[in-house]
Each structure stands twice: as C-alpha cells, then as structure tokens.
Amino acid sequence: MCRFEYFRVVEVQKRGALHLHVLVWSSDPLSRDQVQRIALAAGFGCQVGLTLLSPQQHARYAAKYATKATDQRGDVPWAVDVVNTRTGEVSRGSAPARYRTWSSSRQWGLTVRDVRAANRAAMENTRLTRAAGAASTDQLAPSAAAFGSALSAGEASRGDVPAAVESAWG
C-alpha cells in the first residue's frame, strides 16, 4: 500500500452533470490499473484519465480549478447590484456569501452535504428504475446461465459495475 495525497474538484457541466477532477500525488508510482481499481472501489466510475504531471503542472491545474468557482461570481442574478463588473470588486456588503451558480441549478442546495444527498437520491432512483425495468423483462430475456458464461473468472462485465457508478458518471 503506497502513501498518497489528493486534491479534488467537482465541476458542474453545462448539461448539469457533475464531473470530478482528482489530482493525486503518490510517493510510489501508480499504474493505470491501480488507479482504475481505486476509483471504482470509491464509487468514482470507470472513466479515468491518468496523466503524469510535473510539480509546476500540478500547481497550475490546481490553481485553474480553485479559481474557476470565483470566476462564476459575475454569473449570479444579482451581480449587477453587488459586483462592479468593471473592477470585479464587491460594491455592497449584503451579498449572500454562500451563493454559487451551481447551488440553484437542479435544486442541489447550498452545501456539499446537500449535493451529496441529491446525488445519492438520484443514484437510488436510477437503481430502482433499472431494477423495475429488469424485473419486467426477466420473463422475456434468457439468463446468461442458460448459455454459459463467456467471461473468464474475475473478468468484469458492464453488468458487474454497480448501477450507482454507471448512473452517476457513465
């Protein structure tokens, strides 16, 4: 087991999907397979990009996403009244400091706890919907056991990936 540290950012895409960026520093080299297993075990999904970064590239990447949230302050509905668009300074003191543009989209709420709860609810709803769909087609579709498994021992199929991973990031 190697020691590692990480920095993560959740980005909301224009279509409303959550997109996760994780920068990992490890004292030992990590292979793509190791990163994939860790990501799947943690529920982050199966689409993992792995790029080696120098310390300078790592710092630039972290700074880019750390400042991205502050760049959104001009997009808020009350920006004309609160933020001077020419200087970028706050022009009055009554701005709701916790407000972010993503907080009002899709009714996720203002805190990370609210976002996580909404994500869990969406994943559970997707799981139940898929389970109901599978139950209604069980009588029509032959089981894999009837034809024998085409997978070797330990090989994963798309069906082996938890529904939460597929629905959240797939």
C-alpha positions in Angstrom: 0.0 0.0 0.0 1.5 3.3 -1.0 1.0 6.7 0.6 -0.8 9.3 -1.5 -2.4 12.7 -1.2 -5.1 14.1 -3.4 -6.9 17.3 -4.4 -10.4 17.0 -5.9 -12.8 19.4 -7.6 -16.4 18.7 -8.6 -17.3 20.7 -11.7 -20.9 21.2 -12.9 -21.0 20.8 -16.7 -23.4 23.0 -18.8 -25.7 20.0 -19.2 -26.0 19.8 -15.4 -23.9 16.6 -14.9 -21.3 16.5 -12.1 -17.7 16.0 -13.4 -15.0 15.1 -10.9 -11.3 16.1 -11.3 -8.8 14.5 -8.9 -5.1 15.3 -8.7 -3.2 12.6 -6.9 0.4 12.7 -5.6 1.9 9.4 -4.6 5.3 8.5 -3.1 5.2 5.4 -5.2 4.3 5.1 -8.9 0.7 4.1 -9.5 -0.3 2.2 -12.6 -3.4 2.9 -14.6 -4.9 -0.4 -13.3 -4.3 0.6 -9.7 -5.9 4.0 -10.2 -8.9 2.3 -12.0 -9.4 -0.1 -9.1 -9.2 2.6 -6.5 -11.6 4.8 -8.5 -14.2 2.0 -8.9 -13.9 0.9 -5.3 -14.5 4.5 -4.2 -17.5 4.9 -6.5 -16.0 7.4 -8.9 -16.8 5.5 -12.0 -14.9 3.8 -14.8 -13.8 6.8 -16.9 -10.4 7.6 -15.6 -7.7 9.6 -17.3 -4.1 9.2 -16.0 -1.5 11.9 -16.9 1.8 12.3 -15.2 2.4 16.0 -14.1 5.4 17.9 -13.0 5.0 19.9 -9.8 4.6 23.1 -11.8 1.8 21.5 -13.9 0.2 20.1 -10.8 0.2 23.7 -9.3 -1.3 25.2 -12.5 -4.0 22.6 -12.7 -5.0 23.1 -9.0 -5.0 26.9 -9.4 -7.2 26.7 -12.5 -9.9 24.8 -10.7 -9.5 26.7 -7.4 -10.1 30.0 -9.3 -12.9 28.6 -11.5 -15.5 29.0 -8.8 -14.5 32.6 -8.1 -14.9 33.4 -11.8 -18.6 32.5 -11.6 -19.4 35.4 -9.4 -20.3 37.6 -12.4 -22.9 35.0 -13.5 -25.1 35.3 -10.5 -28.5 37.0 -10.9 -27.7 39.9 -8.5 -24.2 40.6 -10.0 -25.1 44.0 -11.4 -26.1 45.2 -7.9 -23.3 43.5 -5.9 -20.3 43.1 -8.2 -18.8 46.1 -10.0 -18.3 44.4 -13.5 -15.5 46.9 -14.4 -13.3 46.3 -11.3 -14.6 42.9 -10.1 -15.0 44.3 -6.5 -18.0 43.8 -4.3 -19.9 47.1 -4.3 -22.2 46.4 -1.3 -21.9 44.3 1.7 -25.2 42.3 1.6 -24.1 39.7 -0.9 -25.0 36.2 0.2 -21.5 34.8 0.6 -22.6 31.1 0.2 -24.3 31.6 -3.1 -22.8 29.8 -6.2 -24.4 29.4 -9.5 -24.4 25.6 -9.2 -26.4 25.8 -6.0 -29.5 27.0 -7.6 -29.3 24.6 -10.6 -31.2 21.4 -10.3 -32.1 22.3 -6.7 -29.0 20.8 -5.3 -28.8 23.2 -2.3 -26.0 25.3 -0.9 -23.8 22.8 0.8 -21.7 19.8 -0.2 -24.0 17.7 2.1 -27.0 18.8 0.0 -25.2 17.9 -3.2 -24.2 14.5 -1.9 -27.8 13.8 -0.7 -29.2 14.8 -4.1 -26.6 12.6 -5.8 -27.5 9.6 -3.6 -31.2 10.2 -4.2 -30.6 10.3 -8.0 -28.5 7.2 -7.9 -31.1 5.3 -5.8 -33.9 6.4 -8.2 -31.8 5.2 -11.2 -31.1 1.9 -9.4 -34.8 1.4 -8.7 -35.8 2.3 -12.2 -33.3 -0.2 -13.7 -34.4 -2.9 -11.2 -38.0 -2.3 -12.2 -37.1 -2.5 -15.9 -35.1 -5.6 -15.4 -37.9 -7.3 -13.5 -40.4 -6.5 -16.3 -38.1 -8.1 -18.9 -36.9 -11.1 -16.9 -39.5 -13.3 -18.4 -38.5 -12.3 -21.9 -34.7 -12.4 -21.7 -32.9 -15.7 -21.3 -30.4 -15.8 -18.4 -26.7 -15.9 -19.0 -26.6 -19.2 -17.1 -28.7 -20.8 -19.8 -26.0 -20.2 -22.4 -22.9 -20.5 -20.1 -20.8 -17.6 -19.1 -18.5 -16.1 -21.8 -16.4 -14.4 -19.1 -13.3 -15.9 -17.5 -13.0 -16.0 -13.7 -12.5 -12.5 -12.3 -13.3 -10.7 -15.6 -15.9 -7.9 -15.2 -18.8 -7.2 -17.4 -20.8 -4.0 -17.7 -23.4 -5.7 -15.5 -20.9 -6.2 -12.7 -20.3 -2.4 -12.4 -22.6 -1.0 -9.7 -25.6 0.9 -11.0 -24.6 3.9 -8.9 -21.3 4.2 -10.8 -22.9 3.9 -14.2 -25.7 6.4 -13.4 -23.5 8.9 -11.7 -20.6 9.0 -14.0 -21.5 6.8 -17.0 
